[in-house]
Amino acid sequence: MKGIVVASLILFGSQIGSAQYDTLHLRNRVYHLQRQLHQAYKTHDASIVMLGNSITYGANWSELLGRPDVVNRGIGGDNTYGFLARLDDVVRLKPKYCFVMGGINDIFSDIPLDSVMANYRKILNVLTDEGIVPVVQSTLYVSPKWKRASEKNPDVTTLNTFLRSYCAQQQIEYIDLNAVLSKGEVLKDDYTFDGVHLTAAAYILWSAEIERVLTKLER
């Protein structure tokens, strides 16, 4: 697992050069593998879809939440362009809710924040238009263990400020995971083993926040 997630998150950082940001996800072998598997899986419907990158991929959400109606659609190394390209895989499952968390790979790949914000708007619009209730989860900070942490964490703040504001305007649920897992715009060491990927303790706290929102939505 560790080898997979470390290799698959923030793969491209300094290697992008002049590559087109909107096709960057296509250079990710994990992306192609997981998409093929998602289309081969025999699950045809789910109440909840978890959409994200390797941080989302890192937990068995069905078992963590104690619900058989949860499907994990996290892909290591994915960015918001990749999310957009595979929304059909989410819509196909006809979920009631889609919990979305992304952006950190975009930020560390130096994708302009305006593009990330535009992608989020498109993702949320597609989900809403399909009758799926989106829930946005804040992009997590990294800890100083991770490369370029001091350079990139301010971008995480900027993105989350946008997400909180946009969700408030659109009446979309927003979960501030940094309020639980971070302090002073830094991911707490207790909740990460490498500076970006999460420990079991972090996932337990994250799942509690999801349960809190689901209780509100399903009452």
C-alpha positions in Angstrom: 0.0 0.0 0.0 2.7 2.5 1.0 4.6 1.9 -2.2 1.4 2.5 -4.2 0.3 5.7 -2.6 3.7 7.3 -2.3 4.3 6.6 -6.0 0.9 7.7 -7.1 0.3 11.0 -5.2 1.9 14.1 -6.6 3.8 12.2 -9.2 4.6 14.9 -11.6 5.5 18.0 -9.6 8.7 19.3 -11.3 8.3 17.1 -14.3 5.4 18.8 -16.1 7.4 21.3 -18.1 5.1 22.6 -20.8 2.7 19.6 -20.6 -1.0 20.5 -20.9 -2.6 20.4 -17.4 -5.9 19.0 -18.7 -4.2 15.8 -19.9 -1.8 15.4 -17.0 -3.9 12.7 -15.4 -3.6 10.6 -18.5 0.1 10.1 -17.7 -0.8 8.3 -14.5 -0.8 4.5 -15.0 -2.8 4.1 -11.8 -5.5 6.3 -13.2 -6.0 4.0 -16.2 -5.9 0.8 -14.1 -8.5 2.0 -11.6 -10.8 3.4 -14.3 -10.7 0.0 -16.1 -11.5 -1.7 -12.8 -14.3 0.7 -11.9 -15.9 -0.1 -15.2 -15.5 -3.8 -14.7 -16.8 -3.9 -11.1 -20.2 -5.6 -10.7 -21.6 -2.9 -8.4 -24.3 -1.1 -10.3 -25.6 1.3 -7.6 -24.6 2.9 -4.4 -26.0 5.5 -2.0 -22.7 7.2 -1.4 -19.6 7.6 -3.6 -16.3 8.8 -2.3 -14.5 10.7 -5.1 -10.9 11.7 -4.6 -7.2 10.8 -5.0 -5.0 8.5 -3.0 -6.0 10.0 0.3 -9.6 8.9 -0.4 -8.4 5.6 -1.8 -6.5 4.9 1.4 -9.5 3.7 3.4 -12.2 1.0 3.0 -15.1 3.5 3.4 -17.8 0.8 3.4 -16.3 -0.9 6.4 -15.2 2.4 8.1 -18.7 3.8 7.9 -20.3 0.4 8.6 -22.5 0.7 5.5 -22.7 -1.6 2.5 -23.9 1.2 0.2 -20.6 3.1 0.0 -18.3 2.9 -3.0 -14.7 4.2 -3.1 -13.7 6.0 -6.2 -10.4 7.4 -5.1 -7.5 7.1 -7.5 -3.9 7.7 -6.5 -2.3 10.7 -8.2 -5.6 12.0 -9.6 -6.4 15.7 -10.0 -9.5 17.7 -10.7 -9.1 17.3 -14.4 -9.1 13.5 -13.9 -12.2 13.8 -11.6 -14.0 15.6 -14.4 -13.1 13.0 -17.0 -14.5 10.2 -14.9 -17.7 11.6 -13.5 -19.6 9.2 -15.7 -18.3 6.4 -13.5 -19.9 8.2 -10.5 -23.2 9.0 -12.3 -23.5 5.4 -13.5 -23.8 4.3 -9.8 -26.9 6.6 -9.3 -25.8 7.7 -5.8 -27.7 10.0 -3.5 -24.5 11.6 -2.3 -21.0 12.2 -3.6 -18.3 13.2 -1.1 -15.5 15.0 -3.0 -12.0 15.8 -1.9 -9.2 16.8 -4.2 -6.9 19.6 -5.2 -3.6 18.7 -3.5 -2.2 17.0 -6.6 -3.2 20.0 -8.7 -1.4 22.3 -6.3 1.8 20.3 -6.2 1.7 20.0 -10.0 1.6 23.8 -10.2 -1.8 23.8 -11.9 -3.1 27.4 -11.6 -5.6 27.8 -8.8 -8.1 29.5 -11.1 -8.2 26.3 -13.1 -8.7 24.1 -10.1 -11.5 26.3 -8.9 -13.1 26.2 -12.4 -12.9 22.4 -12.3 -14.5 22.2 -8.9 -17.4 24.4 -10.2 -17.9 22.0 -13.2 -17.7 18.9 -11.0 -20.3 20.2 -8.6 -22.5 21.4 -11.4 -22.5 18.0 -13.1 -23.3 16.2 -9.8 -26.1 18.6 -9.0 -27.6 18.4 -12.5 -27.6 14.6 -12.3 -29.6 14.8 -9.0 -26.6 13.8 -6.9 -26.1 15.8 -3.6 -22.4 16.8 -3.5 -20.5 17.2 -0.2 -17.2 19.0 -0.5 -14.4 18.1 1.9 -11.6 20.6 2.4 -8.3 20.0 0.7 -5.9 18.9 3.4 -2.7 20.7 4.3 0.6 18.8 4.2 3.1 18.6 7.0 6.7 19.8 6.9 7.7 16.2 6.3 6.4 16.7 2.8 8.4 18.5 0.1 7.5 22.2 -0.6 5.1 22.3 2.4 5.7 25.9 3.3 5.4 26.9 -0.4 2.2 25.1 -1.1 0.2 25.2 2.1 -0.8 28.8 1.4 -2.3 27.6 -1.9 -4.3 25.1 0.1 -5.7 27.9 2.2 -6.7 29.9 -0.9 -8.4 26.9 -2.5 -10.3 26.1 0.7 -11.4 29.7 1.1 -12.9 29.5 -2.3 -14.5 26.1 -1.6 -16.1 27.3 1.6 -17.5 30.4 0.0 -18.7 28.7 -3.1 -20.4 26.0 -1.1 -22.1 28.6 1.1 -23.4 30.4 -2.0 -24.7 27.2 -3.6 -26.0 25.6 -0.4 -23.6 22.7 -0.6 -22.4 20.9 2.5 -18.8 21.7 3.3 -16.7 19.7 5.7 -13.6 21.5 7.1 -11.4 18.5 7.8 -8.4 20.8 8.5 -10.3 22.0 11.6 -9.9 18.4 12.9 -6.7 17.2 11.3 -4.5 20.3 11.0 -3.2 23.2 13.1 -1.8 26.4 12.0 -2.2 25.5 8.3 -0.1 22.3 8.8 -1.3 18.7 8.9 -0.6 17.3 12.4 2.1 14.7 12.6 -0.2 12.4 14.6 -2.4 12.1 11.5 0.2 11.5 8.7 2.9 8.9 8.2 4.7 10.8 5.4 3.5 14.3 5.5 0.5 13.9 3.2 -1.1 10.4 3.5 -3.1 9.7 6.6 -3.0 7.4 9.6 -5.8 5.2 10.8 -6.5 7.8 13.6 -7.1 10.5 10.9 -9.5 8.3 8.9 -11.5 7.6 12.1 -11.9 11.3 12.7 -12.7 11.9 9.0 -15.4 9.2 9.1 -16.9 10.8 12.1 -17.3 14.1 10.2 -19.0 12.2 7.3 -21.4 10.5 9.7 -22.3 13.8 11.2 -23.2 15.2 7.8 -25.1 12.1 6.8 -27.1 12.3 9.9 -28.2 15.8 8.9 -28.8 14.9 5.3 -30.7 11.7 5.9 -33.0 12.8 8.7 
